[in-house]
Amino acid sequence: MAINEKMIEEILNKYPAKVKRNRKKHIVIRDSARENQEIEANTRTIPGIVTNRGCAFAGCKGVVLGPLKDMVHIVHGPIGCAYYSWLTRRNKAKTDDPKKNFLAYCVSTDMQESDIVFGGEKKLARMIDEVVEIFKPNAITISATCPVGLIGDDIQAVAKAARAKHGLNITAYSCEGYKGVSQSAGHHIANNGLMENIVGEGDWEEPPSKYTINILGEYNIGGDSWEVERVLNEIGYEVQVVMTGNGSYEKLKNAHVAQLNLVQCHRSINYIADMLEKKYGTPWLKVNFIGIRATIESLRNMALYFGDEALIKRTEEVIEKELAEIEPQLEPYKKICSGKTAFCFVGGSRGHHYQGLYEELGITTVLAGYEFAHRDDYEGRDVLPHIKSDADSKNIPDLHVTPDERRYRLKIPVERMEELQKKIPLSNYKGMIKDMMDGSIVVDDLNHYETEEFIRILKPDIFSSGIKDKYIPQKMGIPTKQLHNYDYSGPYAGFRGAINFARDVAMGFATPTWNFIVPPWKDKPLLEGSIEQCSDDTCVEEVGA
Ligand code: CFM
């Protein structure tokens, strides 16, 4: 069923007036006749609303720093923060030589009550000594969780002293969970720290090959970056570093030599992309390796950027070969999927990226949104100058980056850059809304109440989101597809990944499981209640009881 403003109004009417006013700004019905559709984003979730968001620590240590494999990532805080973020994100990694891969470890200062009272700095310093002695990592990060900021441990000073003592790259990240309105704040903190302390530390002055690139905002969930790299290598690209999936300190420190930076997830890493351009003169290209069409377009745009005839030819040869391999496999899945509808609600980028892949299978996205993205991820980067900063966004400083005197090199002349920008998303991202179909819904920070209401109205055939909200739709008899961890499947990126995705989604529709599920509200009486006016006497009695 198509949705209209009146239906949204009815959903919102259940809220108190102030909450209704707030939530209304986070919901938009796509209407291409209106040039710029505004949406509110990256503001605080209203207390009491069941959101799917995480915290700044999750965004910093969990998302951006965590996948760097040859470093030990210390969590300074009580053990729960480290334990519950231990291997919960599927950022896969292969061990390089020399054999340093510490991703499987959970390393925490395990702060106790006495550390909270008397301070945890000494314990942290001891822990760093121990980590250096036991693991001999290439570098160390320290991430703070909430109590550390509350008691005022100076982790930056501890890191600085340890760096001098051990002669090792040891950096601290003040990413206490409360530092922002979501994990997005943590991405920004991590981006700043990596740029200030690691990128450019290496001594390379020249790229190792003609087409050296970095892939930013790709975390190798379910092996995605391996599939992307397979194709890129076949075309002839050299990937210096993936930030940060399967990434390493050793590679990251020489990231400055690349001739082009690709940006897959704009939300989590656009700060580094922008700073690399300012400091080293390297443009970034917004790519999307989710979906066959999007992958082909990204590969063609890359070839166009380098503008080399041989590379353009090779790109087309590889595309042709890959398509020949996957197209016959895709057909049976398309038959099962065709004509269906989907919800596509993910953290900060995938809500956009997966819509094209759904479309290729014949599935229409009727609702999409992000947990924590900013207005530019919805409306495009043109909106950046118009985003008002508030106390929360000011909390994390924008680094002031200037051109590196020795290493800054314009990778392409200004005129060519301008010409290319008319054709490809070079150092630009146009956001999600413009790609959505008229009448579809865009919801920022979707909560559980609204999820149920939108499901009731739109009746999607598949609900794609994450672990926190998948079980409710599943109990309603709707297939779900986790787009954060892929339900332990994947890779879903690139050509072969599209086949895996098609297979998994088709399986979700075709499984006979749904015939055996009766939602509880269908065969059990529902509890109904009402609020009655009570006399003073009865209220006192009840309170006393
Ligand atoms: Fe970027 Fe991500 Fe995403 Fe993200 Fe994440 Fe993730 Fe995500 Mo889960 S970095 S914004 S903070 S694409 S962990 S790999 S799936 S919410 S949509």
Residues whose N, C-alpha, C, O or C-beta is under 5 A from the ligand:
A	BS01	CFM	V63 Y219 I221 C265 R267 S268 V346 G347 G348 S349 R350 L483 H484
